């Protein structure tokens, strides 16, 4: 899984019928101290995350194992909204 921050939303009025009704969010990976890394992903939001929230994202075949994404053309899914991190170093 990838720790990431939601930085925006993708609006696509024309898309594959299997994606109709799904919210697409733009997420940027972050470090454990929430410092943003470079790059971004577009992920299907299955938990109702909003811009500015830190989330957990899974990719690949794991992204298609939720009730909302099963058998859909999805490569990244927001699986959880992070409330807190406890890091022991």
Number of C-alpha atoms within 10 A of each C-alpha: 14 16 21 28 28 24 15 15 16 12 10 11 7 8 9 10 8 13 17 11 8 13 17 21 25 18 27 21 22 17 11 12 8 13 11 15 12 8 8 15 18 20 25 25 24 17 13 12 19 16 13 12 14 23 26 17 25 19 16 11 12 16 23 20 15 12 8 16 21 14 12 14 12 20 17 24 29 27 20 17 19 14 8 7 9 6 7 4 3
